[in-house]
Amino acid sequence: MAHSMRFFATVLLLAMLVMAIEMGSTQIAEARTCQSPSRLYKGECLSENCLVVCESEGFTDGDCRGLHYRCICTKPC
């Protein structure tokens, strides 16, 4: 009987510990991303060139997207 009570207490303690860890964990909010077509990019869109032009416009990233494969610049909002 004493052995089963000790086992039950151990399981209960572990369950409470796991719940406390889960409740105390912090979640990091993901930043929103703003996107805009490049105003300076001309010609056929190539990812490397698009990135360079977007960086010169003050954005952090750029990629060729869409049906017409346009240069779209992105940055955190």
PDB file of N, CA, C, O and CB in Angstrom:
ATOM      1  N   MET A   1       0.815  -1.181   0.000  1.00  0.00           N
ATOM      2  CA  MET A   1       0.000   0.000   0.000  1.00  0.00           C
ATOM      3  C   MET A   1       0.869   1.261   0.000  1.00  0.00           C
ATOM      4  O   MET A   1       0.583   2.213  -0.725  1.00  0.00           O
ATOM      5  CB  MET A   1      -0.933  -0.011   1.197  1.00  0.00           C
ATOM      6  N   ALA A   2       1.922   1.265   0.807  1.00  0.00           N
ATOM      7  CA  ALA A   2       2.806   2.420   0.879  1.00  0.00           C
ATOM      8  C   ALA A   2       3.522   2.633  -0.451  1.00  0.00           C
ATOM      9  O   ALA A   2       3.761   3.768  -0.863  1.00  0.00           O
ATOM     10  CB  ALA A   2       3.825   2.246   2.012  1.00  0.00           C
ATOM     11  N   HIS A   3       3.859   1.534  -1.118  1.00  0.00           N
ATOM     12  CA  HIS A   3       4.541   1.630  -2.405  1.00  0.00           C
ATOM     13  C   HIS A   3       3.636   2.273  -3.454  1.00  0.00           C
ATOM     14  O   HIS A   3       4.106   3.107  -4.227  1.00  0.00           O
ATOM     15  CB  HIS A   3       4.995   0.241  -2.875  1.00  0.00           C
ATOM     16  N   SER A   4       2.353   1.912  -3.504  1.00  0.00           N
ATOM     17  CA  SER A   4       1.420   2.480  -4.486  1.00  0.00           C
ATOM     18  C   SER A   4       1.138   3.954  -4.185  1.00  0.00           C
ATOM     19  O   SER A   4       0.943   4.735  -5.117  1.00  0.00           O
ATOM     20  CB  SER A   4       0.099   1.681  -4.497  1.00  0.00           C
ATOM     21  N   MET A   5       1.112   4.351  -2.930  1.00  0.00           N
ATOM     22  CA  MET A   5       0.904   5.763  -2.581  1.00  0.00           C
ATOM     23  C   MET A   5       2.107   6.605  -3.011  1.00  0.00           C
ATOM     24  O   MET A   5       1.943   7.720  -3.507  1.00  0.00           O
ATOM     25  CB  MET A   5       0.661   5.918  -1.058  1.00  0.00           C
ATOM     26  N   ARG A   6       3.307   6.073  -2.822  1.00  0.00           N
ATOM     27  CA  ARG A   6       4.520   6.778  -3.219  1.00  0.00           C
ATOM     28  C   ARG A   6       4.551   6.924  -4.738  1.00  0.00           C
ATOM     29  O   ARG A   6       4.913   7.980  -5.257  1.00  0.00           O
ATOM     30  CB  ARG A   6       5.783   6.032  -2.714  1.00  0.00           C
ATOM     31  N   PHE A   7       4.169   5.860  -5.451  1.00  0.00           N
ATOM     32  CA  PHE A   7       4.138   5.886  -6.917  1.00  0.00           C
ATOM     33  C   PHE A   7       3.111   6.919  -7.400  1.00  0.00           C
ATOM     34  O   PHE A   7       3.404   7.703  -8.302  1.00  0.00           O
ATOM     35  CB  PHE A   7       3.802   4.474  -7.487  1.00  0.00           C
ATOM     36  N   PHE A   8       1.917   6.923  -6.808  1.00  0.00           N
ATOM     37  CA  PHE A   8       0.881   7.873  -7.172  1.00  0.00           C
ATOM     38  C   PHE A   8       1.338   9.309  -6.922  1.00  0.00           C
ATOM     39  O   PHE A   8       1.108  10.185  -7.755  1.00  0.00           O
ATOM     40  CB  PHE A   8      -0.398   7.582  -6.395  1.00  0.00           C
ATOM     41  N   ALA A   9       1.976   9.554  -5.792  1.00  0.00           N
ATOM     42  CA  ALA A   9       2.460  10.892  -5.459  1.00  0.00           C
ATOM     43  C   ALA A   9       3.530  11.343  -6.455  1.00  0.00           C
ATOM     44  O   ALA A   9       3.559  12.508  -6.851  1.00  0.00           O
ATOM     45  CB  ALA A   9       3.020  10.919  -4.025  1.00  0.00           C
ATOM     46  N   THR A  10       4.403  10.427  -6.856  1.00  0.00           N
ATOM     47  CA  THR A  10       5.446  10.758  -7.826  1.00  0.00           C
ATOM     48  C   THR A  10       4.837  11.115  -9.177  1.00  0.00           C
ATOM     49  O   THR A  10       5.237  12.099  -9.800  1.00  0.00           O
ATOM     50  CB  THR A  10       6.426   9.589  -7.980  1.00  0.00           C
ATOM     51  N   VAL A  11       3.872  10.320  -9.630  1.00  0.00           N
ATOM     52  CA  VAL A  11       3.212  10.591 -10.910  1.00  0.00           C
ATOM     53  C   VAL A  11       2.473  11.924 -10.854  1.00  0.00           C
ATOM     54  O   VAL A  11       2.528  12.703 -11.806  1.00  0.00           O
ATOM     55  CB  VAL A  11       2.233   9.451 -11.271  1.00  0.00           C
ATOM     56  N   LEU A  12       1.794  12.189  -9.768  1.00  0.00           N
ATOM     57  CA  LEU A  12       1.070  13.444  -9.609  1.00  0.00           C
ATOM     58  C   LEU A  12       2.028  14.630  -9.616  1.00  0.00           C
ATOM     59  O   LEU A  12       1.752  15.648 -10.252  1.00  0.00           O
ATOM     60  CB  LEU A  12       0.255  13.431  -8.313  1.00  0.00           C
ATOM     61  N   LEU A  13       3.136  14.506  -8.924  1.00  0.00           N
ATOM     62  CA  LEU A  13       4.134  15.570  -8.891  1.00  0.00           C
ATOM     63  C   LEU A  13       4.705  15.839 -10.277  1.00  0.00           C
ATOM     64  O   LEU A  13       4.865  16.994 -10.671  1.00  0.00           O
ATOM     65  CB  LEU A  13       5.258  15.213  -7.926  1.00  0.00           C
ATOM     66  N   LEU A  14       5.013  14.774 -11.020  1.00  0.00           N
ATOM     67  CA  LEU A  14       5.536  14.942 -12.377  1.00  0.00           C
ATOM     68  C   LEU A  14       4.507  15.599 -13.298  1.00  0.00           C
ATOM     69  O   LEU A  14       4.855  16.439 -14.128  1.00  0.00           O
ATOM     70  CB  LEU A  14       5.961  13.589 -12.950  1.00  0.00           C
ATOM     71  N   ALA A  15       3.243  15.212 -13.148  1.00  0.00           N
ATOM     72  CA  ALA A  15       2.181  15.811 -13.961  1.00  0.00           C
ATOM     73  C   ALA A  15       2.051  17.298 -13.659  1.00  0.00           C
ATOM     74  O   ALA A  15       1.883  18.106 -14.572  1.00  0.00           O
ATOM     75  CB  ALA A  15       0.839  15.098 -13.711  1.00  0.00           C
ATOM     76  N   MET A  16       2.125  17.656 -12.400  1.00  0.00           N
ATOM     77  CA  MET A  16       2.035  19.067 -12.027  1.00  0.00           C
ATOM     78  C   MET A  16       3.242  19.849 -12.536  1.00  0.00           C
ATOM     79  O   MET A  16       3.109  21.000 -12.950  1.00  0.00           O
ATOM     80  CB  MET A  16       1.920  19.209 -10.507  1.00  0.00           C
ATOM     81  N   LEU A  17       4.406  19.231 -12.506  1.00  0.00           N
ATOM     82  CA  LEU A  17       5.612  19.880 -13.012  1.00  0.00           C
ATOM     83  C   LEU A  17       5.506  20.146 -14.515  1.00  0.00           C
ATOM     84  O   LEU A  17       5.853  21.229 -14.986  1.00  0.00           O
ATOM     85  CB  LEU A  17       6.845  19.018 -12.714  1.00  0.00           C
ATOM     86  N   VAL A  18       5.032  19.165 -15.252  1.00  0.00           N
ATOM     87  CA  VAL A  18       4.870  19.331 -16.695  1.00  0.00           C
ATOM     88  C   VAL A  18       3.853  20.432 -16.990  1.00  0.00           C
ATOM     89  O   VAL A  18       4.071  21.253 -17.880  1.00  0.00           O
ATOM     90  CB  VAL A  18       4.431  18.003 -17.350  1.00  0.00           C
ATOM     91  N   MET A  19       2.758  20.453 -16.257  1.00  0.00           N
ATOM     92  CA  MET A  19       1.747  21.495 -16.461  1.00  0.00           C
ATOM     93  C   MET A  19       2.296  22.879 -16.137  1.00  0.00           C
ATOM     94  O   MET A  19       1.987  23.842 -16.840  1.00  0.00           O
ATOM     95  CB  MET A  19       0.516  21.213 -15.603  1.00  0.00           C
ATOM     96  N   ALA A  20       3.096  22.994 -15.096  1.00  0.00           N
ATOM     97  CA  ALA A  20       3.676  24.280 -14.717  1.00  0.00           C
ATOM     98  C   ALA A  20       4.649  24.765 -15.783  1.00  0.00           C
ATOM     99  O   ALA A  20       4.699  25.958 -16.084  1.00  0.00           O
ATOM    100  CB  ALA A  20       4.386  24.174 -13.361  1.00  0.00           C
ATOM    101  N   ILE A  21       5.417  23.851 -16.351  1.00  0.00           N
ATOM    102  CA  ILE A  21       6.360  24.232 -17.400  1.00  0.00           C
ATOM    103  C   ILE A  21       5.608  24.703 -18.636  1.00  0.00           C
ATOM    104  O   ILE A  21       5.982  25.705 -19.244  1.00  0.00           O
ATOM    105  CB  ILE A  21       7.288  23.055 -17.753  1.00  0.00           C
ATOM    106  N   GLU A  22       4.552  23.990 -19.011  1.00  0.00           N
ATOM    107  CA  GLU A  22       3.768  24.363 -20.185  1.00  0.00           C
ATOM    108  C   GLU A  22       3.083  25.718 -19.991  1.00  0.00           C
ATOM    109  O   GLU A  22       3.030  26.520 -20.923  1.00  0.00           O
ATOM    110  CB  GLU A  22       2.725  23.286 -20.486  1.00  0.00           C
ATOM    111  N   MET A  23       2.571  25.973 -18.821  1.00  0.00           N
ATOM    112  CA  MET A  23       1.881  27.232 -18.569  1.00  0.00           C
ATOM    113  C   MET A  23       2.862  28.399 -18.506  1.00  0.00           C
ATOM    114  O   MET A  23       2.507  29.527 -18.848  1.00  0.00           O
ATOM    115  CB  MET A  23       1.083  27.146 -17.271  1.00  0.00           C
ATOM    116  N   GLY A  24       4.068  28.141 -18.079  1.00  0.00           N
ATOM    117  CA  GLY A  24       5.055  29.199 -17.938  1.00  0.00           C
ATOM    118  C   GLY A  24       5.837  29.494 -19.202  1.00  0.00           C
ATOM    119  O   GLY A  24       6.582  30.473 -19.253  1.00  0.00           O
ATOM    120  N   SER A  25       5.682  28.672 -20.212  1.00  0.00           N
ATOM    121  CA  SER A  25       6.447  28.904 -21.441  1.00  0.00           C
ATOM    122  C   SER A  25       5.911  30.135 -22.151  1.00  0.00           C
ATOM    123  O   SER A  25       4.703  30.358 -22.218  1.00  0.00           O
ATOM    124  CB  SER A  25       6.386  27.670 -22.376  1.00  0.00           C
ATOM    125  N   THR A  26       6.829  30.925 -22.677  1.00  0.00           N
ATOM    126  CA  THR A  26       6.433  32.140 -23.380  1.00  0.00           C
ATOM    127  C   THR A  26       6.357  31.875 -24.866  1.00  0.00           C
ATOM    128  O   THR A  26       7.131  31.090 -25.414  1.00  0.00           O
ATOM    129  CB  THR A  26       7.408  33.286 -23.091  1.00  0.00           C
ATOM    130  N   GLN A  27       5.427  32.531 -25.502  1.00  0.00           N
ATOM    131  CA  GLN A  27       5.300  32.422 -26.940  1.00  0.00           C
ATOM    132  C   GLN A  27       5.801  33.715 -27.563  1.00  0.00           C
ATOM    133  O   GLN A  27       5.469  34.808 -27.106  1.00  0.00           O
ATOM    134  CB  GLN A  27       3.835  32.127 -27.356  1.00  0.00           C
ATOM    135  N   ILE A  28       6.597  33.578 -28.603  1.00  0.00           N
ATOM    136  CA  ILE A  28       7.134  34.738 -29.293  1.00  0.00           C
ATOM    137  C   ILE A  28       6.181  35.090 -30.429  1.00  0.00           C
ATOM    138  O   ILE A  28       5.860  34.249 -31.269  1.00  0.00           O
ATOM    139  CB  ILE A  28       8.581  34.468 -29.826  1.00  0.00           C
ATOM    140  N   ALA A  29       5.743  36.313 -30.441  1.00  0.00           N
ATOM    141  CA  ALA A  29       4.830  36.756 -31.502  1.00  0.00           C
ATOM    142  C   ALA A  29       5.622  36.935 -32.794  1.00  0.00           C
ATOM    143  O   ALA A  29       6.716  37.499 -32.805  1.00  0.00           O
ATOM    144  CB  ALA A  29       4.108  38.088 -31.106  1.00  0.00           C
ATOM    145  N   GLU A  30       5.049  36.451 -33.856  1.00  0.00           N
ATOM    146  CA  GLU A  30       5.704  36.585 -35.152  1.00  0.00           C
ATOM    147  C   GLU A  30       5.397  37.964 -35.709  1.00  0.00           C
ATOM    148  O   GLU A  30       4.248  38.406 -35.697  1.00  0.00           O
ATOM    149  CB  GLU A  30       5.243  35.470 -36.137  1.00  0.00           C
ATOM    150  N   ALA A  31       6.425  38.642 -36.196  1.00  0.00           N
ATOM    151  CA  ALA A  31       6.251  39.981 -36.719  1.00  0.00           C
ATOM    152  C   ALA A  31       5.487  39.935 -38.037  1.00  0.00           C
ATOM    153  O   ALA A  31       5.640  39.005 -38.829  1.00  0.00           O
ATOM    154  CB  ALA A  31       7.608  40.666 -36.906  1.00  0.00           C
ATOM    155  N   ARG A  32       4.675  40.943 -38.252  1.00  0.00           N
ATOM    156  CA  ARG A  32       3.959  41.050 -39.520  1.00  0.00           C
ATOM    157  C   ARG A  32       4.925  41.475 -40.607  1.00  0.00           C
ATOM    158  O   ARG A  32       5.910  42.162 -40.336  1.00  0.00           O
ATOM    159  CB  ARG A  32       2.784  42.047 -39.415  1.00  0.00           C
ATOM    160  N   THR A  33       4.651  41.076 -41.814  1.00  0.00           N
ATOM    161  CA  THR A  33       5.512  41.408 -42.946  1.00  0.00           C
ATOM    162  C   THR A  33       4.735  42.275 -43.924  1.00  0.00           C
ATOM    163  O   THR A  33       3.651  41.905 -44.374  1.00  0.00           O
ATOM    164  CB  THR A  33       6.038  40.125 -43.647  1.00  0.00           C
ATOM    165  N   CYS A  34       5.300  43.432 -44.246  1.00  0.00           N
ATOM    166  CA  CYS A  34       4.704  44.319 -45.237  1.00  0.00           C
ATOM    167  C   CYS A  34       5.380  44.055 -46.576  1.00  0.00           C
ATOM    168  O   CYS A  34       6.587  43.823 -46.637  1.00  0.00           O
ATOM    169  CB  CYS A  34       4.846  45.820 -44.819  1.00  0.00           C
ATOM    170  N   GLN A  35       4.598  44.092 -47.643  1.00  0.00           N
ATOM    171  CA  GLN A  35       5.168  43.878 -48.966  1.00  0.00           C
ATOM    172  C   GLN A  35       4.648  44.917 -49.937  1.00  0.00           C
ATOM    173  O   GLN A  35       3.531  45.417 -49.806  1.00  0.00           O
ATOM    174  CB  GLN A  35       4.850  42.471 -49.474  1.00  0.00           C
ATOM    175  N   SER A  36       5.492  45.236 -50.924  1.00  0.00           N
ATOM    176  CA  SER A  36       5.152  46.249 -51.904  1.00  0.00           C
ATOM    177  C   SER A  36       5.906  45.951 -53.195  1.00  0.00           C
ATOM    178  O   SER A  36       7.055  45.509 -53.151  1.00  0.00           O
ATOM    179  CB  SER A  36       5.483  47.674 -51.375  1.00  0.00           C
ATOM    180  N   PRO A  37       5.275  46.187 -54.345  1.00  0.00           N
ATOM    181  CA  PRO A  37       6.010  46.018 -55.604  1.00  0.00           C
ATOM    182  C   PRO A  37       7.151  47.037 -55.676  1.00  0.00           C
ATOM    183  O   PRO A  37       7.003  48.177 -55.236  1.00  0.00           O
ATOM    184  CB  PRO A  37       5.057  46.178 -56.829  1.00  0.00           C
ATOM    185  N   SER A  38       8.265  46.624 -56.223  1.00  0.00           N
ATOM    186  CA  SER A  38       9.404  47.523 -56.374  1.00  0.00           C
ATOM    187  C   SER A  38       9.049  48.641 -57.354  1.00  0.00           C
ATOM    188  O   SER A  38       8.440  48.396 -58.396  1.00  0.00           O
ATOM    189  CB  SER A  38      10.658  46.748 -56.859  1.00  0.00           C
ATOM    190  N   ARG A  39       9.434  49.864 -57.009  1.00  0.00           N
ATOM    191  CA  ARG A  39       9.187  51.002 -57.900  1.00  0.00           C
ATOM    192  C   ARG A  39      10.327  51.203 -58.879  1.00  0.00           C
ATOM    193  O   ARG A  39      10.145  51.842 -59.916  1.00  0.00           O
ATOM    194  CB  ARG A  39       8.976  52.273 -57.091  1.00  0.00           C
ATOM    195  N   LEU A  40      11.506  50.664 -58.566  1.00  0.00           N
ATOM    196  CA  LEU A  40      12.678  50.913 -59.407  1.00  0.00           C
ATOM    197  C   LEU A  40      13.068  49.752 -60.310  1.00  0.00           C
ATOM    198  O   LEU A  40      13.835  49.940 -61.255  1.00  0.00           O
ATOM    199  CB  LEU A  40      13.831  51.257 -58.547  1.00  0.00           C
ATOM    200  N   TYR A  41      12.554  48.554 -60.035  1.00  0.00           N
ATOM    201  CA  TYR A  41      12.980  47.368 -60.782  1.00  0.00           C
ATOM    202  C   TYR A  41      12.407  47.392 -62.188  1.00  0.00           C
ATOM    203  O   TYR A  41      11.207  47.592 -62.371  1.00  0.00           O
ATOM    204  CB  TYR A  41      12.550  46.083 -60.055  1.00  0.00           C
ATOM    205  N   LYS A  42      13.262  47.188 -63.180  1.00  0.00           N
ATOM    206  CA  LYS A  42      12.854  47.160 -64.581  1.00  0.00           C
ATOM    207  C   LYS A  42      13.358  45.873 -65.228  1.00  0.00           C
ATOM    208  O   LYS A  42      14.410  45.359 -64.846  1.00  0.00           O
ATOM    209  CB  LYS A  42      13.389  48.405 -65.341  1.00  0.00           C
ATOM    210  N   GLY A  43      12.636  45.363 -66.179  1.00  0.00           N
ATOM    211  CA  GLY A  43      13.075  44.196 -66.935  1.00  0.00           C
ATOM    212  C   GLY A  43      12.607  42.888 -66.342  1.00  0.00           C
ATOM    213  O   GLY A  43      11.770  42.858 -65.441  1.00  0.00           O
ATOM    214  N   GLU A  44      13.171  41.789 -66.871  1.00  0.00           N
ATOM    215  CA  GLU A  44      12.819  40.447 -66.414  1.00  0.00           C
ATOM    216  C   GLU A  44      13.259  40.257 -64.968  1.00  0.00           C
ATOM    217  O   GLU A  44      14.381  40.606 -64.598  1.00  0.00           O
ATOM    218  CB  GLU A  44      13.461  39.373 -67.319  1.00  0.00           C
ATOM    219  N   CYS A  45      12.376  39.708 -64.164  1.00  0.00           N
ATOM    220  CA  CYS A  45      12.660  39.568 -62.738  1.00  0.00           C
ATOM    221  C   CYS A  45      13.575  38.380 -62.470  1.00  0.00           C
ATOM    222  O   CYS A  45      13.259  37.245 -62.828  1.00  0.00           O
ATOM    223  CB  CYS A  45      11.360  39.413 -61.950  1.00  0.00           C
ATOM    224  N   LEU A  46      14.703  38.650 -61.843  1.00  0.00           N
ATOM    225  CA  LEU A  46      15.643  37.635 -61.371  1.00  0.00           C
ATOM    226  C   LEU A  46      15.793  37.849 -59.874  1.00  0.00           C
ATOM    227  O   LEU A  46      15.985  38.981 -59.430  1.00  0.00           O
ATOM    228  CB  LEU A  46      17.039  37.722 -62.119  1.00  0.00           C
ATOM    229  N   SER A  47      15.710  36.787 -59.092  1.00  0.00           N
ATOM    230  CA  SER A  47      15.676  36.903 -57.637  1.00  0.00           C
ATOM    231  C   SER A  47      16.858  37.681 -57.064  1.00  0.00           C
ATOM    232  O   SER A  47      16.680  38.492 -56.156  1.00  0.00           O
ATOM    233  CB  SER A  47      15.639  35.535 -57.025  1.00  0.00           C
ATOM    234  N   GLU A  48      18.081  37.439 -57.592  1.00  0.00           N
ATOM    235  CA  GLU A  48      19.261  38.120 -57.040  1.00  0.00           C
ATOM    236  C   GLU A  48      19.164  39.629 -57.273  1.00  0.00           C
ATOM    237  O   GLU A  48      19.432  40.424 -56.373  1.00  0.00           O
ATOM    238  CB  GLU A  48      20.563  37.561 -57.676  1.00  0.00           C
ATOM    239  N   ASN A  49      18.778  40.011 -58.486  1.00  0.00           N
ATOM    240  CA  ASN A  49      18.683  41.434 -58.807  1.00  0.00           C
ATOM    241  C   ASN A  49      17.545  42.095 -58.044  1.00  0.00           C
ATOM    242  O   ASN A  49      17.665  43.233 -57.590  1.00  0.00           O
ATOM    243  CB  ASN A  49      18.488  41.629 -60.308  1.00  0.00           C
ATOM    244  N   CYS A  50      16.453  41.379 -57.909  1.00  0.00           N
ATOM    245  CA  CYS A  50      15.303  41.907 -57.181  1.00  0.00           C
ATOM    246  C   CYS A  50      15.688  42.222 -55.736  1.00  0.00           C
ATOM    247  O   CYS A  50      15.321  43.273 -55.210  1.00  0.00           O
ATOM    248  CB  CYS A  50      14.130  40.904 -57.219  1.00  0.00           C
ATOM    249  N   LEU A  51      16.411  41.332 -55.106  1.00  0.00           N
ATOM    250  CA  LEU A  51      16.842  41.537 -53.722  1.00  0.00           C
ATOM    251  C   LEU A  51      17.703  42.787 -53.597  1.00  0.00           C
ATOM    252  O   LEU A  51      17.509  43.583 -52.679  1.00  0.00           O
ATOM    253  CB  LEU A  51      17.614  40.315 -53.213  1.00  0.00           C
ATOM    254  N   VAL A  52      18.649  42.965 -54.507  1.00  0.00           N
ATOM    255  CA  VAL A  52      19.547  44.128 -54.458  1.00  0.00           C
ATOM    256  C   VAL A  52      18.759  45.425 -54.629  1.00  0.00           C
ATOM    257  O   VAL A  52      18.992  46.390 -53.902  1.00  0.00           O
ATOM    258  CB  VAL A  52      20.636  44.019 -55.549  1.00  0.00           C
ATOM    259  N   VAL A  53      17.836  45.456 -55.578  1.00  0.00           N
ATOM    260  CA  VAL A  53      17.034  46.656 -55.808  1.00  0.00           C
ATOM    261  C   VAL A  53      16.146  46.937 -54.597  1.00  0.00           C
ATOM    262  O   VAL A  53      16.014  48.089 -54.184  1.00  0.00           O
ATOM    263  CB  VAL A  53      16.175  46.502 -57.084  1.00  0.00           C
ATOM    264  N   CYS A  54      15.536  45.898 -54.024  1.00  0.00           N
ATOM    265  CA  CYS A  54      14.682  46.096 -52.847  1.00  0.00           C
ATOM    266  C   CYS A  54      15.483  46.639 -51.661  1.00  0.00           C
ATOM    267  O   CYS A  54      15.007  47.511 -50.934  1.00  0.00           O
ATOM    268  CB  CYS A  54      13.999  44.776 -52.456  1.00  0.00           C
ATOM    269  N   GLU A  55      16.680  46.129 -51.470  1.00  0.00           N
ATOM    270  CA  GLU A  55      17.528  46.639 -50.386  1.00  0.00           C
ATOM    271  C   GLU A  55      17.866  48.104 -50.616  1.00  0.00           C
ATOM    272  O   GLU A  55      17.932  48.874 -49.658  1.00  0.00           O
ATOM    273  CB  GLU A  55      18.820  45.810 -50.270  1.00  0.00           C
ATOM    274  N   SER A  56      18.083  48.509 -51.870  1.00  0.00           N
ATOM    275  CA  SER A  56      18.379  49.913 -52.155  1.00  0.00           C
ATOM    276  C   SER A  56      17.162  50.799 -51.916  1.00  0.00           C
ATOM    277  O   SER A  56      17.308  52.001 -51.695  1.00  0.00           O
ATOM    278  CB  SER A  56      18.862  50.071 -53.595  1.00  0.00           C
ATOM    279  N   GLU A  57      15.958  50.220 -51.958  1.00  0.00           N
ATOM    280  CA  GLU A  57      14.727  50.962 -51.688  1.00  0.00           C
ATOM    281  C   GLU A  57      14.388  50.984 -50.199  1.00  0.00           C
ATOM    282  O   GLU A  57      13.384  51.580 -49.809  1.00  0.00           O
ATOM    283  CB  GLU A  57      13.572  50.357 -52.470  1.00  0.00           C
ATOM    284  N   GLY A  58      15.212  50.340 -49.354  1.00  0.00           N
ATOM    285  CA  GLY A  58      14.988  50.361 -47.910  1.00  0.00           C
ATOM    286  C   GLY A  58      14.258  49.149 -47.367  1.00  0.00           C
ATOM    287  O   GLY A  58      13.868  49.143 -46.199  1.00  0.00           O
ATOM    288  N   PHE A  59      14.062  48.124 -48.178  1.00  0.00           N
ATOM    289  CA  PHE A  59      13.416  46.898 -47.728  1.00  0.00           C
ATOM    290  C   PHE A  59      14.473  45.892 -47.291  1.00  0.00           C
ATOM    291  O   PHE A  59      15.655  46.057 -47.594  1.00  0.00           O
ATOM    292  CB  PHE A  59      12.527  46.304 -48.843  1.00  0.00           C
ATOM    293  N   THR A  60      14.052  44.851 -46.579  1.00  0.00           N
ATOM    294  CA  THR A  60      14.995  43.850 -46.088  1.00  0.00           C
ATOM    295  C   THR A  60      15.081  42.626 -46.984  1.00  0.00           C
ATOM    296  O   THR A  60      16.038  41.857 -46.892  1.00  0.00           O
ATOM    297  CB  THR A  60      14.612  43.427 -44.700  1.00  0.00           C
ATOM    298  N   ASP A  61      14.078  42.431 -47.863  1.00  0.00           N
ATOM    299  CA  ASP A  61      14.069  41.249 -48.718  1.00  0.00           C
ATOM    300  C   ASP A  61      13.294  41.562 -49.987  1.00  0.00           C
ATOM    301  O   ASP A  61      12.506  42.507 -50.034  1.00  0.00           O
ATOM    302  CB  ASP A  61      13.453  40.028 -47.982  1.00  0.00           C
ATOM    303  N   GLY A  62      13.528  40.757 -51.011  1.00  0.00           N
ATOM    304  CA  GLY A  62      12.804  40.918 -52.260  1.00  0.00           C
ATOM    305  C   GLY A  62      12.792  39.610 -53.014  1.00  0.00           C
ATOM    306  O   GLY A  62      13.759  38.850 -52.975  1.00  0.00           O
ATOM    307  N   ASP A  63      11.686  39.347 -53.705  1.00  0.00           N
ATOM    308  CA  ASP A  63      11.550  38.089 -54.426  1.00  0.00           C
ATOM    309  C   ASP A  63      10.627  38.295 -55.618  1.00  0.00           C
ATOM    310  O   ASP A  63       9.763  39.172 -55.604  1.00  0.00           O
ATOM    311  CB  ASP A  63      11.012  36.971 -53.498  1.00  0.00           C
ATOM    312  N   CYS A  64      10.821  37.474 -56.656  1.00  0.00           N
ATOM    313  CA  CYS A  64       9.967  37.521 -57.844  1.00  0.00           C
ATOM    314  C   CYS A  64       8.728  36.679 -57.575  1.00  0.00           C
ATOM    315  O   CYS A  64       8.832  35.502 -57.231  1.00  0.00           O
ATOM    316  CB  CYS A  64      10.728  37.011 -59.116  1.00  0.00           C
ATOM    317  N   ARG A  65       7.540  37.295 -57.734  1.00  0.00           N
ATOM    318  CA  ARG A  65       6.298  36.598 -57.423  1.00  0.00           C
ATOM    319  C   ARG A  65       5.202  36.968 -58.411  1.00  0.00           C
ATOM    320  O   ARG A  65       5.310  37.923 -59.181  1.00  0.00           O
ATOM    321  CB  ARG A  65       5.850  36.916 -55.998  1.00  0.00           C
ATOM    322  N   GLY A  66       4.156  36.178 -58.353  1.00  0.00           N
ATOM    323  CA  GLY A  66       2.933  36.492 -59.065  1.00  0.00           C
ATOM    324  C   GLY A  66       2.879  35.969 -60.482  1.00  0.00           C
ATOM    325  O   GLY A  66       3.834  35.379 -60.987  1.00  0.00           O
ATOM    326  N   LEU A  67       1.737  36.198 -61.113  1.00  0.00           N
ATOM    327  CA  LEU A  67       1.480  35.730 -62.463  1.00  0.00           C
ATOM    328  C   LEU A  67       2.433  36.371 -63.463  1.00  0.00           C
ATOM    329  O   LEU A  67       2.922  35.709 -64.378  1.00  0.00           O
ATOM    330  CB  LEU A  67       0.040  36.016 -62.854  1.00  0.00           C
ATOM    331  N   HIS A  68       2.693  37.657 -63.285  1.00  0.00           N
ATOM    332  CA  HIS A  68       3.583  38.383 -64.198  1.00  0.00           C
ATOM    333  C   HIS A  68       5.028  38.398 -63.711  1.00  0.00           C
ATOM    334  O   HIS A  68       5.875  39.069 -64.300  1.00  0.00           O
ATOM    335  CB  HIS A  68       3.092  39.808 -64.377  1.00  0.00           C
ATOM    336  N   TYR A  69       5.309  37.669 -62.648  1.00  0.00           N
ATOM    337  CA  TYR A  69       6.653  37.510 -62.085  1.00  0.00           C
ATOM    338  C   TYR A  69       7.291  38.881 -61.829  1.00  0.00           C
ATOM    339  O   TYR A  69       8.325  39.227 -62.401  1.00  0.00           O
ATOM    340  CB  TYR A  69       7.546  36.669 -63.035  1.00  0.00           C
ATOM    341  N   ARG A  70       6.635  39.646 -60.951  1.00  0.00           N
ATOM    342  CA  ARG A  70       7.111  40.989 -60.609  1.00  0.00           C
ATOM    343  C   ARG A  70       7.986  40.930 -59.374  1.00  0.00           C
ATOM    344  O   ARG A  70       7.897  39.996 -58.577  1.00  0.00           O
ATOM    345  CB  ARG A  70       5.930  41.952 -60.381  1.00  0.00           C
ATOM    346  N   CYS A  71       8.827  41.929 -59.223  1.00  0.00           N
ATOM    347  CA  CYS A  71       9.710  42.038 -58.051  1.00  0.00           C
ATOM    348  C   CYS A  71       8.902  42.626 -56.902  1.00  0.00           C
ATOM    349  O   CYS A  71       8.443  43.766 -56.970  1.00  0.00           O
ATOM    350  CB  CYS A  71      10.977  42.924 -58.361  1.00  0.00           C
ATOM    351  N   ILE A  72       8.731  41.827 -55.835  1.00  0.00           N
ATOM    352  CA  ILE A  72       7.978  42.245 -54.646  1.00  0.00           C
ATOM    353  C   ILE A  72       8.951  42.391 -53.486  1.00  0.00           C
ATOM    354  O   ILE A  72       9.663  41.447 -53.144  1.00  0.00           O
ATOM    355  CB  ILE A  72       6.844  41.220 -54.296  1.00  0.00           C
ATOM    356  N   CYS A  73       8.984  43.561 -52.887  1.00  0.00           N
ATOM    357  CA  CYS A  73       9.876  43.854 -51.763  1.00  0.00           C
ATOM    358  C   CYS A  73       9.126  43.645 -50.448  1.00  0.00           C
ATOM    359  O   CYS A  73       7.932  43.931 -50.358  1.00  0.00           O
ATOM    360  CB  CYS A  73      10.427  45.309 -51.856  1.00  0.00           C
ATOM    361  N   THR A  74       9.829  43.146 -49.427  1.00  0.00           N
ATOM    362  CA  THR A  74       9.218  42.897 -48.122  1.00  0.00           C
ATOM    363  C   THR A  74      10.093  43.443 -47.004  1.00  0.00           C
ATOM    364  O   THR A  74      11.311  43.564 -47.141  1.00  0.00           O
ATOM    365  CB  THR A  74       8.974  41.397 -47.918  1.00  0.00           C
ATOM    366  N   LYS A  75       9.428  43.773 -45.877  1.00  0.00           N
ATOM    367  CA  LYS A  75      10.115  44.204 -44.654  1.00  0.00           C
ATOM    368  C   LYS A  75       9.165  44.024 -43.491  1.00  0.00           C
ATOM    369  O   LYS A  75       7.951  43.975 -43.690  1.00  0.00           O
ATOM    370  CB  LYS A  75      10.598  45.688 -44.755  1.00  0.00           C
ATOM    371  N   PRO A  76       9.693  43.923 -42.268  1.00  0.00           N
ATOM    372  CA  PRO A  76       8.814  43.847 -41.091  1.00  0.00           C
ATOM    373  C   PRO A  76       8.033  45.151 -40.953  1.00  0.00           C
ATOM    374  O   PRO A  76       8.584  46.228 -41.179  1.00  0.00           O
ATOM    375  CB  PRO A  76       9.636  43.564 -39.796  1.00  0.00           C
ATOM    376  N   CYS A  77       6.763  45.065 -40.586  1.00  0.00           N
ATOM    377  CA  CYS A  77       5.920  46.270 -40.413  1.00  0.00           C
ATOM    378  C   CYS A  77       6.215  46.948 -39.101  1.00  0.00           C
ATOM    379  O   CYS A  77       5.608  47.971 -38.784  1.00  0.00           O
ATOM    380  CB  CYS A  77       4.428  45.915 -40.484  1.00  0.00           C
TER     381      CYS A  77
END
